Amino acid sequence: MQQKLAYRYDVEIKDDGKLKLSRLPFKKGTHLDVILIEQNKDNFSDLLNAAAFNLDFWNDPIDDQEWNET
């Protein structure tokens, strides 16, 4: 089975109803499957970003030492 990479772009439909994606990492003539999903208006991206990027809680050398000794 061939592994496929997924790319995510946060874009907005323009006034003319067109969607433009620039700088795609594919060669001219490449066939693609495109799936469009409308974003939910109740967007929790700020909370998701905070959860994903704030990992300082886990960087605790004292806790690591105690965990490793048990």
Z-matrix of the N, CA and C atoms (Angstrom, degrees):
N
C 1 1.449
C 2 1.529 1 108.53
N 3 1.293 2 116.17 1 130.80
C 4 1.460 3 121.47 2 -179.33
C 5 1.530 4 109.71 3 -81.97
N 6 1.329 5 115.59 4 131.96
C 7 1.460 6 120.62 5 178.03
C 8 1.525 7 108.79 6 -76.01
N 9 1.333 8 116.97 7 135.81
C 10 1.461 9 122.00 8 178.68
C 11 1.517 10 108.73 9 -117.36
N 12 1.303 11 115.67 10 136.67
C 13 1.456 12 121.26 11 176.48
C 14 1.522 13 109.23 12 -91.25
N 15 1.315 14 116.32 13 147.12
C 16 1.457 15 121.93 14 176.01
C 17 1.517 16 108.83 15 -110.71
N 18 1.307 17 116.07 16 140.34
C 19 1.457 18 121.84 17 177.10
C 20 1.522 19 107.74 18 -119.76
N 21 1.321 20 116.29 19 138.67
C 22 1.464 21 120.77 20 -179.75
C 23 1.524 22 108.65 21 -117.78
N 24 1.317 23 115.16 22 130.49
C 25 1.452 24 121.79 23 177.32
C 26 1.517 25 108.07 24 -126.17
N 27 1.313 26 117.02 25 132.71
C 28 1.458 27 122.24 26 175.98
C 29 1.525 28 106.02 27 -96.06
N 30 1.315 29 116.92 28 104.03
C 31 1.464 30 121.43 29 -174.61
C 32 1.517 31 110.10 30 -129.98
N 33 1.331 32 114.81 31 166.81
C 34 1.453 33 121.96 32 -179.98
C 35 1.526 34 108.79 33 -127.53
N 36 1.328 35 116.57 34 139.46
C 37 1.453 36 121.65 35 177.18
C 38 1.536 37 107.70 36 -69.67
N 39 1.316 38 116.88 37 131.06
C 40 1.465 39 122.45 38 -178.91
C 41 1.529 40 110.76 39 -77.76
N 42 1.352 41 116.33 40 170.52
C 43 1.463 42 121.87 41 -178.76
C 44 1.523 43 112.77 42 -57.07
N 45 1.322 44 116.87 43 -31.56
C 46 1.467 45 120.03 44 -178.84
C 47 1.527 46 112.09 45 -83.31
N 48 1.356 47 117.47 46 3.98
C 49 1.457 48 121.79 47 178.68
C 50 1.511 49 113.78 48 82.14
N 51 1.329 50 116.76 49 8.02
C 52 1.463 51 119.96 50 -178.12
C 53 1.522 52 111.03 51 -97.76
N 54 1.309 53 113.11 52 154.00
C 55 1.461 54 122.27 53 178.14
C 56 1.513 55 107.47 54 -117.87
N 57 1.323 56 117.42 55 128.68
C 58 1.460 57 120.66 56 -179.27
C 59 1.523 58 109.62 57 -119.82
N 60 1.318 59 115.03 58 126.00
C 61 1.454 60 121.87 59 173.96
C 62 1.518 61 107.06 60 -115.27
N 63 1.298 62 116.88 61 126.42
C 64 1.456 63 119.42 62 -178.83
C 65 1.523 64 110.39 63 -114.58
N 66 1.307 65 114.55 64 157.22
C 67 1.464 66 122.64 65 177.21
C 68 1.522 67 113.32 66 58.19
N 69 1.296 68 116.52 67 47.09
C 70 1.464 69 120.39 68 177.19
C 71 1.522 70 109.46 69 -76.44
N 72 1.326 71 117.37 70 142.78
C 73 1.469 72 120.86 71 -176.73
C 74 1.531 73 113.42 72 -85.64
N 75 1.333 74 117.62 73 42.92
C 76 1.453 75 121.44 74 -178.30
C 77 1.520 76 110.00 75 -127.26
N 78 1.319 77 115.44 76 151.69
C 79 1.462 78 120.93 77 177.78
C 80 1.525 79 110.07 78 -77.18
N 81 1.316 80 115.65 79 153.93
C 82 1.459 81 121.51 80 176.56
C 83 1.525 82 109.00 81 -57.04
N 84 1.326 83 116.88 82 134.26
C 85 1.453 84 121.89 83 179.40
C 86 1.509 85 114.81 84 91.85
N 87 1.343 86 117.80 85 -4.54
C 88 1.459 87 121.26 86 179.20
C 89 1.530 88 109.27 87 -68.56
N 90 1.321 89 117.00 88 133.96
C 91 1.465 90 121.78 89 176.36
C 92 1.522 91 108.75 90 -88.68
N 93 1.327 92 116.02 91 135.07
C 94 1.463 93 121.95 92 -176.25
C 95 1.518 94 110.79 93 -128.26
N 96 1.334 95 116.54 94 148.91
C 97 1.461 96 122.34 95 166.02
C 98 1.524 97 106.13 96 -93.84
N 99 1.316 98 116.85 97 129.23
C 100 1.462 99 121.08 98 -178.66
C 101 1.527 100 108.14 99 -118.40
N 102 1.317 101 116.22 100 126.12
C 103 1.458 102 122.33 101 177.61
C 104 1.524 103 106.84 102 -118.26
N 105 1.315 104 116.68 103 124.53
C 106 1.459 105 121.22 104 179.64
C 107 1.519 106 109.01 105 -109.16
N 108 1.344 107 116.20 106 129.06
C 109 1.455 108 122.19 107 179.75
C 110 1.519 109 108.04 108 -128.79
N 111 1.319 110 115.78 109 122.39
C 112 1.457 111 120.08 110 178.82
C 113 1.527 112 109.23 111 -70.48
N 114 1.335 113 115.93 112 135.23
C 115 1.460 114 119.74 113 -179.67
C 116 1.524 115 110.38 114 -73.72
N 117 1.316 116 115.02 115 143.76
C 118 1.446 117 121.87 116 176.74
C 119 1.529 118 108.73 117 -71.84
N 120 1.326 119 117.52 118 137.65
C 121 1.463 120 120.45 119 179.92
C 122 1.520 121 111.89 120 -68.58
N 123 1.336 122 117.86 121 -26.24
C 124 1.458 123 121.60 122 175.70
C 125 1.521 124 107.61 123 -86.28
N 126 1.316 125 115.64 124 72.49
C 127 1.459 126 122.32 125 -173.17
C 128 1.530 127 110.17 126 -83.72
N 129 1.318 128 115.57 127 125.43
C 130 1.457 129 121.07 128 178.99
C 131 1.531 130 110.91 129 -105.92
N 132 1.324 131 117.20 130 27.09
C 133 1.462 132 120.30 131 -175.57
C 134 1.527 133 111.68 132 -61.82
N 135 1.336 134 118.01 133 -32.68
C 136 1.462 135 119.22 134 178.86
C 137 1.528 136 110.74 135 -63.48
N 138 1.321 137 117.38 136 -39.48
C 139 1.466 138 119.99 137 178.40
C 140 1.522 139 111.48 138 -71.64
N 141 1.332 140 116.23 139 -38.80
C 142 1.463 141 119.61 140 177.66
C 143 1.517 142 111.00 141 -63.97
N 144 1.323 143 117.06 142 -42.31
C 145 1.464 144 120.42 143 178.35
C 146 1.524 145 111.16 144 -63.88
N 147 1.319 146 116.86 145 -41.36
C 148 1.464 147 119.86 146 178.94
C 149 1.525 148 110.52 147 -63.45
N 150 1.316 149 117.05 148 -40.88
C 151 1.462 150 120.69 149 -179.43
C 152 1.521 151 111.44 150 -68.78
N 153 1.313 152 117.26 151 -36.65
C 154 1.460 153 121.01 152 -175.92
C 155 1.528 154 112.22 153 -78.09
N 156 1.308 155 117.48 154 -33.96
C 157 1.458 156 119.73 155 -172.50
C 158 1.520 157 114.00 156 -101.02
N 159 1.302 158 118.78 157 -9.91
C 160 1.451 159 120.60 158 179.63
C 161 1.528 160 108.76 159 -104.53
N 162 1.314 161 115.46 160 82.11
C 163 1.459 162 121.18 161 -178.71
C 164 1.524 163 111.98 162 -105.75
N 165 1.325 164 116.99 163 13.32
C 166 1.465 165 120.79 164 -179.06
C 167 1.526 166 112.06 165 -59.90
N 168 1.320 167 116.49 166 -26.77
C 169 1.463 168 120.87 167 178.98
C 170 1.521 169 110.60 168 -54.92
N 171 1.330 170 117.20 169 -37.00
C 172 1.463 171 121.28 170 -175.32
C 173 1.530 172 112.56 171 -81.66
N 174 1.315 173 118.43 172 -13.15
C 175 1.463 174 121.78 173 -179.94
C 176 1.525 175 109.54 174 -88.88
N 177 1.312 176 116.63 175 76.98
C 178 1.463 177 122.53 176 -177.68
C 179 1.526 178 108.52 177 -130.68
N 180 1.341 179 117.61 178 98.02
C 181 1.460 180 120.37 179 -176.36
C 182 1.527 181 113.63 180 -61.11
N 183 1.320 182 118.72 181 -33.12
C 184 1.470 183 121.10 182 179.56
C 185 1.526 184 109.45 183 -67.17
N 186 1.326 185 116.45 184 -45.81
C 187 1.461 186 119.84 185 178.22
C 188 1.521 187 110.75 186 -63.91
N 189 1.303 188 117.87 187 -39.20
C 190 1.468 189 121.22 188 177.76
C 191 1.525 190 110.53 189 -60.53
N 192 1.312 191 117.16 190 -43.78
C 193 1.465 192 120.98 191 -179.42
C 194 1.533 193 110.75 192 -64.75
N 195 1.321 194 116.56 193 -44.09
C 196 1.467 195 119.83 194 179.15
C 197 1.513 196 110.62 195 -65.36
N 198 1.301 197 117.95 196 -40.07
C 199 1.471 198 121.65 197 179.37
C 200 1.528 199 110.14 198 -62.71
N 201 1.304 200 116.16 199 -43.11
C 202 1.470 201 120.46 200 -177.20
C 203 1.528 202 112.55 201 -70.70
N 204 1.328 203 117.50 202 -24.37
C 205 1.465 204 120.62 203 -179.36
C 206 1.519 205 112.79 204 -82.17
N 207 1.318 206 118.25 205 -15.22
C 208 1.482 207 120.02 206 -178.90
C 209 1.491 208 111.78 207 -91.54
